[in-house]
């Protein structure tokens, strides 16, 4: 008996107006984008707030920071196999299963110790990998379906949908900081009861987000030859899938387009880890105290969201992506240069505004990178979306894990210089990619 193959997400040609048939003209897929965005907002309001408190609440034997390093190391390893899992399960089922890891993560924080957190973090690494690969695949497939059914340019729709998702997602930092401040204010941060109440509320919020995932419509696959049917049974199919995974991972390492994107992906992970660890620790806290961290992160999240929405709306083709990425890289370079110049931050309102200005610029840069990287991968790798988004998460999470482990042992100035050098290199690599793709096509959009 032939094995049952779960359909993967739909792949259609990227350029609107080709000969692909229109199945349901005028059908809108925006509802799924709204649901997906809101679900991730609720899930990561809870997860982000809990993650920000790990190094503060779980200080015994560096349980908090060590467990975060374990989490991102696990995330990196499982991301290698995430594309295979998403291909077999489908993106919606992957999202449903992936959210269970986040729920277990919050439940473990109700009674944190080495025996609850470490196994949960290992499991969360697996769940996070299929969640993010599933998210990228589902969002891109939804954009393609919407463009096809409404005779729209796919590049524009992919940019719009990514802009909405990442702008809504970015708000989680702001809302999560407000919830944490409200429940752990008045000296309750170190109390067991205050932390327990906080994690119970966060678990409640996350549960609503997980429930929303069930309301997403499934995406079917019309592509041919994705999986090889075999009369030999499930063993042959499993072998074919594993062989397909190895071929996908190997081909990515020899794909010039992916090789030229990887430096920018790596930088995006580095700058996220820098904001979470070094910026708040070495810049914000010494100037305006621990209480100012929440304010700075709120500014970071707010401008991240605004820029994600704006960048997504402006995305339509290669030229627009090049312009937006160049702008975002310039903004990040300004922040890094200001940090290297080490201006003496004045006390009082002026000093606070200066730090919020730096946080806002970092948020703008992150908003640009997240929307444009996801849109770019969705456009360039339409025949292997799962593999492309797996590569995104592998390199990002590996960089974040390395930063968590190395941060206590290297100076702040070394980190900033490394980031500035990597930013320049990654921008040059990206511009080379744009030049190669532009020369390969006479069209204004990707082909």
C-alpha positions in Angstrom: 0.0 0.0 0.0 1.4 3.4 -0.9 2.2 5.7 2.0 0.0 8.6 2.8 1.8 11.8 2.0 0.7 15.0 3.9 0.5 17.9 1.4 3.0 20.6 1.8 2.3 24.3 1.2 1.4 25.5 -2.2 4.1 26.7 -4.6 3.1 28.9 -7.5 5.2 31.0 -9.8 6.4 34.2 -8.2 5.6 36.6 -11.0 1.9 37.6 -11.2 0.3 37.4 -14.6 1.9 34.1 -15.8 -0.1 31.2 -17.1 -0.9 29.6 -13.8 -4.7 29.0 -13.5 -6.9 31.1 -11.2 -8.9 28.8 -9.0 -11.0 31.2 -7.1 -10.8 34.7 -8.5 -11.2 37.4 -6.0 -10.8 35.2 -2.9 -9.1 37.0 0.0 -6.5 35.3 2.2 -5.9 38.3 4.4 -7.9 36.7 7.3 -5.3 34.0 7.7 -2.6 36.7 7.9 -4.6 38.5 10.6 -5.1 35.3 12.6 -1.4 34.2 12.3 -0.2 37.7 13.3 -2.5 37.9 16.4 -1.6 34.3 17.4 2.1 35.0 17.3 1.6 38.3 19.1 -0.1 36.6 22.1 2.3 33.7 22.2 5.4 35.9 22.1 4.0 38.5 24.5 4.2 35.7 27.0 7.4 34.1 25.8 9.3 37.3 25.4 8.3 38.5 28.9 9.4 35.2 30.4 12.7 35.2 28.5 13.6 38.7 29.6 13.3 37.6 33.2 15.4 34.4 33.0 18.7 36.0 34.1 17.0 38.0 36.9 14.7 35.4 38.5 16.8 32.2 37.9 20.2 33.3 39.2 21.2 30.1 41.0 24.3 28.7 39.2 23.5 30.9 36.3 20.4 28.8 35.5 18.7 31.5 33.5 21.5 32.4 31.1 22.8 28.8 30.8 19.3 27.5 30.0 18.9 30.2 27.3 22.2 29.1 25.7 20.9 25.5 25.7 17.6 26.7 24.2 19.3 28.4 21.2 21.8 25.6 20.7 18.9 23.1 20.6 17.1 25.5 18.2 20.1 25.5 15.9 20.4 21.7 15.8 16.8 21.0 15.3 16.5 23.7 12.6 18.6 21.4 10.4 15.7 18.9 10.3 12.8 21.4 10.6 12.2 21.6 6.8 11.7 17.9 6.6 9.2 17.9 9.5 7.3 20.8 8.0 7.2 19.2 4.6 5.7 16.0 6.0 3.3 17.6 8.5 2.3 20.7 6.6 2.8 24.2 7.9 -0.4 24.5 9.9 0.1 21.2 11.7 3.7 22.2 12.4 2.5 25.5 14.0 0.0 23.6 16.2 2.7 21.2 17.4 5.3 23.9 17.7 3.2 26.0 20.1 3.1 23.1 22.6 6.8 23.7 23.4 6.1 27.3 24.3 3.2 26.2 26.6 5.5 23.7 28.4 8.2 26.3 28.7 5.9 28.7 30.6 4.5 25.9 32.7 8.1 24.9 33.7 8.7 28.4 34.9 6.1 28.0 37.5 8.6 25.8 39.3 12.0 26.6 37.8 15.0 24.3 38.4 17.5 22.3 36.4 15.2 19.3 36.2 12.2 21.3 34.7 13.9 24.0 32.7 16.7 22.2 30.8 14.5 19.3 29.4 11.8 21.8 28.5 14.3 24.1 26.8 15.6 21.2 24.7 12.0 20.4 23.6 11.3 24.0 23.0 14.3 24.1 20.6 12.6 21.5 18.5 9.2 23.2 18.7 10.7 26.7 17.9 12.4 25.4 14.8 9.3 23.9 13.2 7.2 26.9 14.4 9.4 29.5 12.6 9.9 27.4 9.5 6.2 26.7 9.4 5.4 30.4 9.9 7.6 31.5 7.0 6.3 28.8 4.7 2.6 29.5 5.6 2.9 33.2 5.3 4.6 33.0 1.9 2.2 30.4 0.6 -0.8 32.6 1.7 0.7 35.6 0.0 1.1 33.7 -3.3 -2.4 32.3 -3.1 -3.8 35.8 -2.5 -1.8 37.3 -5.4 -2.9 34.5 -7.7 -6.6 34.7 -6.8 -6.7 38.5 -7.1 -4.3 39.0 -10.0 -1.8 41.0 -7.9 2.0 41.2 -8.1 3.4 38.5 -5.8 6.4 40.5 -4.7 4.1 43.3 -3.5 1.8 40.9 -1.6 4.6 39.1 0.0 6.0 42.4 1.2 2.6 43.5 2.5 1.9 40.3 4.4 5.4 40.2 5.9 5.0 43.8 6.9 1.8 43.2 8.7 3.0 40.1 10.5 6.3 41.5 11.7 4.8 44.8 12.7 2.2 43.1 14.9 4.8 40.6 16.2 7.1 43.4 17.2 4.5 44.9 19.6 5.0 41.9 21.9 8.1 43.5 23.5 6.1 46.6 24.4 3.0 44.8 25.8 5.1 42.1 27.5 7.1 44.8 29.3 3.9 46.5 30.5 2.5 43.3 31.9 5.8 42.5 33.7 6.0 46.0 35.1 2.4 45.8 36.4 2.7 42.4 38.1 6.3 42.8 39.4 6.2 46.4 40.6 6.4 47.6 44.2 9.4 45.3 45.0 7.6 42.1 44.0 10.2 41.1 41.4 12.1 38.8 43.7 9.1 37.3 45.4 8.0 33.8 44.5 4.3 34.8 44.6 4.8 37.7 42.3 6.7 35.6 39.7 4.2 32.7 40.0 1.3 35.1 39.3 3.1 36.6 36.4 3.8 33.2 34.7 0.2 32.1 35.3 -1.1 35.2 33.6 1.4 34.8 30.7 0.4 31.1 30.4 -3.3 32.2 30.1 -2.4 34.8 27.4 -0.3 32.2 25.5 -3.1 29.6 25.5 -5.4 32.0 23.6 -2.7 32.5 21.0 -2.2 28.7 20.6 -6.0 28.3 20.2 -6.0 30.8 17.3 -3.6 28.6 15.3 -6.4 26.1 14.9 -8.5 28.6 13.0 -6.0 28.9 10.2 -6.9 27.3 6.9 -4.7 24.5 5.6 -2.6 25.1 2.5 -2.6 22.4 -0.1 0.3 21.6 -2.5 -0.2 21.4 -6.2 3.5 20.9 -7.0 4.7 17.7 -8.5 7.6 15.5 -7.5 8.0 16.8 -4.1 7.8 13.4 -2.6 8.5 10.1 -4.3 5.7 7.6 -4.0 7.0 4.0 -3.8 5.3 0.6 -3.8 7.9 -0.6 -1.4 6.1 1.1 1.5 6.9 3.7 4.1 10.5 2.8 4.4 11.3 3.8 0.9 9.3 7.1 1.3 11.2 7.8 4.5 14.5 7.2 2.8 13.4 9.5 0.0 12.5 12.2 2.4 15.8 12.0 4.2 17.7 12.0 0.9 15.7 15.0 -0.1 16.6 16.8 3.2 20.3 16.1 2.7 20.1 17.3 -0.9 18.3 20.4 0.2 20.9 21.2 2.9 23.8 20.4 0.7 22.5 22.4 -2.3 22.0 25.5 0.0 25.7 25.5 0.8 26.5 25.5 -3.0 23.7 27.9 -3.9 25.4 31.3 -4.6 22.2 33.2 -3.7 22.0 31.6 -0.3 25.7 32.0 0.4 25.4 35.7 -0.3 22.4 36.0 2.0 23.9 34.1 4.9 26.2 37.0 6.2 23.1 39.2 6.4 21.2 36.5 8.2 24.1 36.0 10.6 24.2 39.7 11.3 20.5 39.8 12.0 20.9 37.2 14.7 23.9 39.0 16.2 22.1 42.3 16.5 19.2 40.7 18.2 21.4 39.0 20.8 23.3 42.3 21.2 20.1 44.1 22.1 18.9 41.4 24.5 22.2 41.0 26.3 24.9 43.7 25.8 22.9 46.9 25.0 20.6 46.6 28.0 23.5 45.5 30.3 26.3 47.8 29.3 24.5 50.9 27.9 21.0 51.2 29.4 21.4 49.9 32.9 24.6 51.9 33.9 22.9 55.1 32.6 19.3 55.0 33.8 19.2 51.8 36.0 17.4 48.5 35.7 14.0 50.2 35.7 15.0 51.9 32.4 15.4 48.6 30.6 11.7 48.1 30.2 11.3 51.6 28.8 14.2 51.1 26.3 12.8 47.8 25.2 9.4 49.3 24.8 10.9 52.0 22.5 12.8 49.3 20.6 9.6 47.2 20.1 7.5 50.2 19.1 9.8 51.4 16.4 10.5 47.8 15.3 6.8 47.4 14.7 6.3 50.8 12.9 9.3 50.1 10.6 8.2 46.5 9.9 4.8 47.7 8.7 6.3 50.6 6.6 9.0 48.4 5.1 6.5 45.7 4.2 4.3 48.2 2.5 7.2 49.6 0.4 8.4 46.2 -0.7 7.6 45.2 -4.3 10.7 44.0 -6.1 14.5 43.6 -5.9 15.1 47.4 -6.2 12.8 48.2 -3.3 14.5 45.5 -1.1 17.9 46.8 -1.9 16.9 50.4 -1.0 15.2 49.4 2.2 18.0 47.1 3.4 20.6 49.7 2.6 18.7 52.2 4.7 18.3 49.8 7.6 22.0 48.9 7.5 22.9 52.6 7.6 20.7 53.2 10.6 22.4 50.3 12.5 25.8 51.5 11.5 25.0 54.9 13.0 24.2 53.3 16.3 27.3 51.2 16.4 29.5 54.2 15.5 27.9 56.2 18.3 28.5 53.4 20.8 32.2 53.2 19.7 32.7 56.9 20.1 31.5 56.5 23.7 29.8 59.8 24.2 29.3 60.7 27.8 25.6 60.3 28.4 24.2 63.2 30.4 22.0 62.4 33.4 18.4 63.3 33.6 15.8 63.6 30.8 18.4 64.3 28.0 20.3 61.1 28.8 17.1 59.1 28.8 16.0 60.5 25.5 19.4 59.7 24.0 19.1 56.1 25.1 15.6 55.8 23.8 16.9 57.3 20.5 19.5 54.6 20.2 16.9 51.9 21.1 14.6 53.3 18.5 17.3 53.2 15.8 18.1 49.5 16.7 14.4 48.7 16.4 14.2 50.3 13.0 17.2 48.3 11.8 15.7 45.0 13.2 12.3 45.8 11.5 14.0 46.3 8.2 16.1 43.1 8.4 13.2 40.8 9.5 10.7 41.9 6.9 13.2 42.0 4.0 15.0 38.8 4.8 11.7 36.9 5.0 10.4 38.5 1.8 13.6 37.9 0.0 13.8 34.2 0.9 10.1 33.8 -0.1 10.8 35.3 -3.4 14.1 33.7 -4.3 13.5 30.1 -3.1 9.9 29.4 -4.1 10.7 25.8 -4.9 12.1 25.1 -1.4 10.5 27.5 1.0 10.9 25.2 4.0 14.6 24.7 3.3 15.2 28.4 2.9 13.4 29.4 6.1 15.3 26.6 7.9 18.6 28.1 6.8 17.4 31.5 8.1 16.7 30.0 11.6 19.8 27.8 11.6 22.2 30.8 11.1 20.2 33.2 13.3 19.8 30.8 16.3 23.4 29.6 16.0 24.7 33.2 16.2 22.4 34.0 19.2 23.5 30.9 21.0 27.2 31.7 20.5 26.6 35.3 21.7 24.9 34.0 24.9 27.8 31.7 25.7 30.6 34.2 24.7 29.1 37.4 26.0 30.5 37.1 29.6 34.0 36.5 28.3 34.4 39.3 25.7 34.4 43.1 26.1 31.6 45.3 24.9 33.9 47.2 22.5 34.9 43.9 20.9 31.3 43.0 20.3 30.5 46.4 18.7 33.6 46.3 16.4 32.7 42.8 15.3 29.1 43.8 14.6 30.3 46.8 12.5 32.7 44.7 10.5 30.1 42.0 9.9 27.5 44.6 8.9 29.8 46.1 6.3 30.7 42.7 4.9 27.1 41.4 4.9 25.8 44.6 3.1 28.5 44.2 0.4 27.6 40.5 0.0 23.9 41.4 -0.3 24.5 44.1 -2.9 26.6 41.6 -4.9 23.6 39.2 -4.7 21.3 42.0 -6.0 23.7 42.7 -8.9 23.8 39.1 -9.9 20.1 38.6 -9.7 19.5 41.9 -11.6 21.8 40.8 -14.4 20.2 37.4 -14.6 16.8 38.9 -15.4 15.6 41.6 -17.7 12.4 42.0 -15.6 11.9 44.4 -12.6 10.9 41.5 -10.4 12.4 38.2 -9.5 11.9 35.4 -12.0 
